Amino acid sequence: MVIHAGTLVLLAGGQGAWPPHWVSTLGAWCPLVLLVLVALLVIRALVRHHRYQARGVLSEADLEALRAALAQAESRTTGELVPVIVERSDSHAEARWLAALGALLLGTALLARHLPWESPALLLMCQVGLGAAGWFAAFWLPDLQRLLISERRATHVAEEQAAQEFHRQGLHRTREGTGVLLFVSLLERRVIVLGDAGIHARVGDAHWTAATQAVLDGIHRGSLRDGLLAGLQCCGGVLAEHFPGRPDDRNELSDHLVVRRQ
């Protein structure tokens, strides 16, 4: 009995107390940590939101400047050049669900002390709310969604979309196989130049590196317009070098710029 009483006194003295003080302190600060983390991600996404927009970012004056640059590039060559700018190549539904799952798990872990564990129905509602917040955040904020898209996936969907655009714009039907697509996918951060068989036999892929880098540099500087102008100039220069204009040349495709969401 004495030994048993001594054990109780030892436990009551606090040496075996649970949870330790540092755990309680950490738990108290977790909601604030979550709030700061979410705020930083949202602010970053809002600041960078314009990088993923094409229709609202390119003004009518910008579009006119791009059309003029396109016409000038094509006037020097027998080739056909079509720029296509899309805000995204895929809806990336899996990224939104990953955001929902991440918000549910992270929110549950950081808010564990404040969740209604004694009420399963209310707890489930809270967790569904956390997941929904993550889903809608990824839906409305492309920069947040992009964090959850792998580079391999981004490359795959952009290349697939570029191949579809090449045929959709009729670039495979030019007389001498000199159609060129300048494809820009903003969400995936990919710029792809596709040349038809006739021009690919002479030019290959290496000559388009300057064009892709010029567009990307402009986007990184916050000017899609400047990047596209530089890209059109580079593509026009390559076409003029290998397929210079001729007096009997006719414009097989209209000089048009395609800008859309997807």
Buried (B, 14 or more C-beta within 10 A) or exposed (E): EEEEEEEEEEEEEEEEEEEEEEEEEBBEEBBEEBEEEBEEBBEBBEEBBEBBBBEEBBEEEBBEBBBEBBBEBBEBBBBBBBBBBBBBBBEBEEBBBBBBBBBBBBBBEBBEEEBEEEEEEEBEEBBEEBBEBBBBBBBEBBBBBBBBBEEEBBBBBBBEBBBEBBEBBBBBEBEBBBBBBBBBBBBBBBBBBBBBEBBBEEBEEEBBEBBBBBBBBBBEEEBBBBBBBBBBBBBBBBBBEBBEBEEEBEEBBEBEBBBEEE
